[in-house]
Amino acid sequence: MIKILLFAELEEKTGKRELSVSMEMTVEEIRKKLLKDYPHVTGLASAMAAVNEEFADESVKVRQGDLIAFIPPVSGG
């Protein structure tokens, strides 16, 4: 199982902090799946991805037992 963590507005808009997928996929494939499952979550397309606590690009393969987090851009002062 691959554990997916959602932060800030992503958690608020989906109503979920954690999700999971059973298939190994790339970051891009997981993002596309989430966009399909939650089309109203606009911040997902621009969110940074981290796999096992290291920022990852879209081509990184996420394997069984991994943790992927999507972190939306934040602003503040």
C-alpha positions in Angstrom: 0.0 0.0 0.0 1.2 3.5 -0.8 0.1 6.2 1.7 -0.8 9.6 0.4 -0.8 12.7 2.7 -2.6 15.9 1.8 -1.9 19.2 3.5 -3.6 22.6 4.0 -6.2 23.4 1.3 -5.9 19.9 -0.2 -7.0 18.3 3.0 -9.8 20.9 3.5 -11.2 20.5 -0.1 -11.1 16.7 -0.1 -12.1 16.3 3.5 -9.3 13.7 3.9 -5.8 13.9 5.4 -4.7 10.5 4.2 -5.5 8.4 1.2 -3.9 5.2 -0.2 -3.4 3.4 -3.5 -2.4 -0.2 -3.9 -0.6 0.0 -7.3 2.9 1.3 -7.8 2.8 4.5 -9.9 4.8 7.6 -10.7 4.2 10.9 -8.9 2.5 12.1 -12.1 0.2 9.1 -12.3 -0.8 9.5 -8.7 -1.5 13.2 -9.2 -3.6 12.5 -12.3 -5.6 9.9 -10.3 -6.3 12.4 -7.5 -7.3 15.1 -10.0 -9.7 12.6 -11.6 -11.1 11.6 -8.2 -11.3 15.1 -6.8 -11.7 17.5 -9.9 -12.8 20.4 -7.6 -9.4 20.4 -5.8 -7.7 23.0 -7.9 -4.5 23.4 -5.8 -3.5 19.8 -6.5 -2.1 20.6 -9.9 0.4 23.1 -8.5 1.2 21.2 -5.3 4.8 20.1 -4.6 5.2 16.3 -4.2 7.5 14.7 -1.7 8.2 10.9 -1.6 9.5 9.6 1.7 10.1 13.1 2.9 12.2 14.2 -0.1 10.9 16.5 -2.8 10.3 14.5 -6.0 9.6 15.3 -9.6 6.8 13.8 -11.7 8.8 10.8 -13.0 9.7 9.3 -9.6 8.3 5.8 -9.1 6.3 5.4 -5.9 6.5 1.9 -4.6 4.7 -0.3 -2.0 5.4 1.0 1.5 6.3 4.5 0.3 4.8 7.7 1.6 3.9 10.5 -0.8 2.8 14.0 0.3 1.3 16.8 -1.7 2.0 20.2 -0.3 0.2 23.2 -1.9 2.0 26.5 -2.4 1.6 28.8 0.6 1.8 32.6 0.8 2.2 34.8 3.7 4.2 37.6 5.2 
